């Protein structure tokens, strides 16, 4: 059939596999598996607008995913260099090697090595395969002018909501990896151990270890086919404390980390062990002192003088000490 998946791949001279923005593990596994299955028969590249994070490192071939879509033309520019200082640019072929010469104007410095920036521009693919996603917002690459004449196909578990002309190979299923595994098998593409292993991990991760409600009997049949093809069940890498720098793992419970540590009270010395200097107590004024003799008139009668009587005679009183 003219528009079959195999016929599209065979008729293309260059293929670009595109992952959606912020892809899921299942989508990356499916895209990589598709890349590995056709890279030995066609020129193919795989692109994702977002860089791969650590969680994808267990997938085989993850280093092949590029964040630059342009791969048709080599572009060289001098960052931070004033272009008006260049007099002329020439090239030459020396012993089969291309040589580019940049000649500055008189009195001007040539561009420095650390100012050279090398990149690519332009898209050479005539077939673009979109993996996963829901609508055009997940594939901003569709707005690229370099893809204006390319055919676009979509592989996913639901039909892509797109304003562009897209050939859909979407089918309902638990994971995109399950769908790609069936496309590879039905179209006679290569499926080796690496491809099967990626698809095994994609199905397990995308179906939450077969706990998803979308899992069907066909899901287990596809999974069994991948295991028979050499697919390996790769467990997630467990984090080990020895891989973290000192102090990165708290030793106290999280709910106690922000509490102020309670200081233990200092031991109090018992009163019997405290050495004190005896205080000198001054004798009270009313305290009797046997060593002091009373005044000589202490025992004598006291005479008080008051107002005189009409006879102007003094009055005498005797004080009773009893």
NORKA-V632044 format. One line per field, one symbol per residue. ss: DSSP state (@ for helix, = for strand, . for the rest). A space follows every 10 residues. Layout:
BEGIN
ss->???
END
This chain:
BEGIN
ss->....@@@@@@ @..======. ....@@@@@@ @@@@@@@@.. ..======.. ...@@@.... .@@@==.... ..======.. ..@@@===== ====..==== ====...... ..@@@===== =.....==== =...=@@@.@ @@@.@@@... =====..... =.....==.. .....@@@@@ @@@@@@.... ..@@@@@@@@ @@@@@@.... ......@@@@ @@@@@@@@.. .......... @@@....... ...@@@.... .......... @@@....... .......... .......... .......... .......... ..
END
